[in-house]
């Protein structure tokens, strides 16, 4: 009889406190406070993080950290990683929701011999990213790779 793998359960928590108008402070033990509020489209101001910004940022950060983990598992070196993310907020099925997020990582590797393995790591990243697995929005990842050393060097 095959034994099932036991997975741990984790809890994460934070507190949000209203300050004024459409603004508040997000806090969690051991973390710096983050001022939050509505985006300008919803009677807010651009000088604070909105829930939409935080959702898209959480996905962007999770994809980066998951990719770095996938590369570490493959014993491949990442020289640089930077990604931009753009989310689309729409009214669908009677609800306002983020329907799609496009993430564009720009990844530098030590050698062009690592690019194919990095492409496989990106596929595994999208499949195993906890945030992308937790949201309804379509996630599209369009990576660009470059290498410091090429086969000709």
C-alpha positions as a Markdown table, in Angstrom:
| # | Residue | x | y | z |
|---|---|---|---|---|
| 1 | Unk | 0.0 | 0.0 | 0.0 |
| 2 | Unk | 1.4 | 3.3 | -1.1 |
| 3 | Unk | 1.8 | 5.9 | 1.7 |
| 4 | Unk | 0.5 | 9.4 | 1.1 |
| 5 | Unk | 2.9 | 12.3 | 1.6 |
| 6 | Unk | 2.0 | 14.4 | 4.5 |
| 7 | Unk | 1.9 | 18.2 | 3.9 |
| 8 | Unk | 2.2 | 20.8 | 6.5 |
| 9 | Unk | -0.4 | 23.6 | 6.9 |
| 10 | Unk | 0.7 | 27.1 | 7.4 |
| 11 | Unk | -1.0 | 30.2 | 8.7 |
| 12 | Unk | -0.3 | 33.8 | 7.8 |
| 13 | Unk | -1.9 | 36.8 | 9.4 |
| 14 | Unk | -2.0 | 40.6 | 9.3 |
| 15 | Unk | -4.1 | 43.5 | 10.6 |
| 16 | Unk | -5.5 | 46.4 | 8.7 |
| 17 | Unk | -6.7 | 49.5 | 10.5 |
| 18 | Unk | -8.7 | 52.3 | 8.9 |
| 19 | Unk | -7.1 | 55.8 | 9.1 |
| 20 | Unk | -9.2 | 58.2 | 7.1 |
| 21 | Unk | -11.2 | 58.4 | 3.9 |
| 22 | Unk | -10.2 | 55.4 | 1.8 |
| 23 | Unk | -6.9 | 54.8 | 3.6 |
| 24 | Unk | -5.5 | 52.4 | 6.2 |
| 25 | Unk | -2.4 | 50.7 | 7.5 |
| 26 | Unk | -1.6 | 47.1 | 6.9 |
| 27 | Unk | 0.6 | 45.5 | 9.6 |
| 28 | Unk | 2.0 | 42.2 | 10.6 |
| 29 | Unk | 4.3 | 41.1 | 13.4 |
| 30 | Unk | 7.9 | 41.6 | 12.4 |
| 31 | Unk | 7.1 | 43.5 | 9.2 |
| 32 | Unk | 7.2 | 47.2 | 8.3 |
| 33 | Unk | 3.7 | 48.8 | 8.1 |
| 34 | Unk | 2.3 | 49.5 | 4.6 |
| 35 | Unk | -0.1 | 52.3 | 3.9 |
| 36 | Unk | -3.0 | 51.1 | 1.8 |
| 37 | Unk | -5.9 | 52.7 | 0.1 |
| 38 | Unk | -8.0 | 52.8 | -3.0 |
| 39 | Unk | -6.4 | 53.4 | -6.4 |
| 40 | Unk | -7.3 | 56.7 | -8.1 |
| 41 | Unk | -9.9 | 54.8 | -10.2 |
| 42 | Unk | -11.9 | 54.2 | -7.0 |
| 43 | Unk | -11.6 | 57.6 | -5.3 |
| 44 | Unk | -8.1 | 57.0 | -3.9 |
| 45 | Unk | -4.7 | 58.4 | -4.5 |
| 46 | Unk | -1.6 | 57.1 | -6.2 |
| 47 | Unk | 0.7 | 57.4 | -3.2 |
| 48 | Unk | -0.4 | 54.2 | -1.4 |
| 49 | Unk | -0.5 | 50.6 | -2.3 |
| 50 | Unk | -4.0 | 49.4 | -3.4 |
| 51 | Unk | -5.3 | 45.9 | -2.9 |
| 52 | Unk | -5.0 | 45.5 | -6.7 |
| 53 | Unk | -1.3 | 46.6 | -6.6 |
| 54 | Unk | -0.7 | 44.1 | -3.7 |
| 55 | Unk | -2.4 | 41.2 | -5.5 |
| 56 | Unk | -0.4 | 41.7 | -8.7 |
| 57 | Unk | 2.7 | 42.3 | -6.7 |
| 58 | Unk | 2.2 | 39.1 | -4.6 |
| 59 | Unk | 1.9 | 37.1 | -7.8 |
| 60 | Unk | 5.0 | 38.8 | -9.3 |
| 61 | Unk | 7.0 | 38.2 | -6.2 |
| 62 | Unk | 5.8 | 34.6 | -5.8 |
| 63 | Unk | 6.7 | 33.8 | -9.4 |
| 64 | Unk | 10.2 | 35.2 | -8.9 |
| 65 | Unk | 10.8 | 33.3 | -5.6 |
| 66 | Unk | 9.4 | 30.0 | -7.1 |
| 67 | Unk | 11.6 | 30.4 | -10.2 |
| 68 | Unk | 14.7 | 30.9 | -8.0 |
| 69 | Unk | 13.8 | 27.8 | -6.1 |
| 70 | Unk | 13.3 | 25.8 | -9.4 |
| 71 | Unk | 16.7 | 27.0 | -10.6 |
| 72 | Unk | 18.3 | 26.1 | -7.3 |
| 73 | Unk | 16.9 | 22.6 | -7.6 |
| 74 | Unk | 18.5 | 22.3 | -11.1 |
| 75 | Unk | 21.8 | 23.7 | -9.8 |
| 76 | Unk | 21.6 | 26.6 | -12.3 |
| 77 | Unk | 22.9 | 30.0 | -11.6 |
| 78 | Unk | 20.7 | 33.1 | -12.0 |
| 79 | Unk | 22.8 | 36.2 | -12.5 |
| 80 | Unk | 19.9 | 38.7 | -12.6 |
| 81 | Unk | 16.1 | 38.6 | -12.5 |
| 82 | Unk | 13.6 | 41.5 | -12.9 |
| 83 | Unk | 10.0 | 41.2 | -13.9 |
| 84 | Unk | 7.2 | 43.6 | -14.6 |
| 85 | Unk | 3.5 | 42.6 | -14.1 |
| 86 | Unk | 0.4 | 44.1 | -15.5 |
| 87 | Unk | -3.1 | 43.1 | -14.3 |
| 88 | Unk | -6.5 | 43.7 | -15.9 |
| 89 | Unk | -9.4 | 44.6 | -13.7 |
| 90 | Unk | -12.8 | 44.1 | -15.4 |
| 91 | Unk | -16.5 | 43.8 | -14.6 |
| 92 | Unk | -17.4 | 40.1 | -15.3 |
| 93 | Unk | -20.4 | 38.0 | -14.3 |
| 94 | Unk | -21.8 | 40.8 | -12.2 |
| 95 | Unk | -18.5 | 41.2 | -10.2 |
| 96 | Unk | -15.4 | 43.4 | -10.4 |
| 97 | Unk | -12.4 | 41.1 | -10.6 |
| 98 | Unk | -8.8 | 40.8 | -11.8 |
| 99 | Unk | -9.2 | 38.7 | -14.9 |
| 100 | Unk | -5.7 | 38.4 | -16.2 |
| 101 | Unk | -2.1 | 39.1 | -15.2 |
| 102 | Unk | 0.8 | 39.2 | -17.6 |
| 103 | Unk | 4.3 | 38.8 | -16.0 |
| 104 | Unk | 7.4 | 39.6 | -18.1 |
| 105 | Unk | 10.5 | 38.3 | -16.4 |
| 106 | Unk | 13.9 | 39.4 | -17.8 |
| 107 | Unk | 16.4 | 36.7 | -16.6 |
| 108 | Unk | 20.1 | 36.7 | -17.0 |
| 109 | Unk | 21.9 | 33.4 | -16.8 |
| 110 | Unk | 25.6 | 32.5 | -16.5 |
| 111 | Unk | 25.6 | 30.5 | -19.7 |
| 112 | Unk | 23.4 | 30.1 | -22.8 |
| 113 | Unk | 23.7 | 26.3 | -22.1 |
| 114 | Unk | 21.3 | 27.0 | -19.2 |
| 115 | Unk | 18.5 | 28.7 | -21.2 |
| 116 | Unk | 16.6 | 25.5 | -22.2 |
| 117 | Unk | 16.7 | 24.3 | -18.6 |
| 118 | Unk | 15.5 | 27.7 | -17.4 |
| 119 | Unk | 12.6 | 27.5 | -19.8 |
| 120 | Unk | 11.6 | 24.2 | -18.2 |
| 121 | Unk | 12.0 | 25.9 | -14.8 |
| 122 | Unk | 9.6 | 28.7 | -15.8 |
| 123 | Unk | 7.0 | 26.1 | -16.8 |
| 124 | Unk | 7.4 | 24.3 | -13.4 |
| 125 | Unk | 7.3 | 27.8 | -11.7 |
| 126 | Unk | 3.9 | 28.7 | -13.2 |
| 127 | Unk | 2.5 | 25.2 | -12.2 |
| 128 | Unk | 3.8 | 25.4 | -8.6 |
| 129 | Unk | 3.5 | 29.1 | -7.7 |
| 130 | Unk | 1.2 | 29.3 | -4.7 |
| 131 | Unk | -0.3 | 32.6 | -5.6 |
| 132 | Unk | -1.1 | 31.7 | -9.2 |
| 133 | Unk | -2.7 | 28.5 | -7.9 |
| 134 | Unk | -4.9 | 30.6 | -5.6 |
| 135 | Unk | -6.5 | 33.1 | -7.9 |
| 136 | Unk | -9.1 | 32.9 | -10.7 |
| 137 | Unk | -7.2 | 35.3 | -13.0 |
| 138 | Unk | -5.5 | 33.9 | -16.0 |
| 139 | Unk | -1.7 | 34.1 | -15.5 |
| 140 | Unk | 0.5 | 34.6 | -18.6 |
| 141 | Unk | 4.3 | 34.5 | -18.2 |
| 142 | Unk | 6.4 | 35.8 | -21.1 |
| 143 | Unk | 10.1 | 35.3 | -20.1 |
| 144 | Unk | 13.1 | 36.8 | -21.9 |
| 145 | Unk | 16.4 | 35.1 | -21.3 |
| 146 | Unk | 19.9 | 36.2 | -21.9 |
| 147 | Unk | 23.3 | 34.7 | -21.0 |
| 148 | Unk | 26.6 | 36.3 | -20.0 |
| 149 | Unk | 28.6 | 33.5 | -21.7 |
| 150 | Unk | 27.6 | 32.1 | -25.1 |
| 151 | Unk | 28.9 | 29.0 | -26.8 |
| 152 | Unk | 31.0 | 31.1 | -29.1 |
| 153 | Unk | 32.9 | 32.8 | -26.2 |
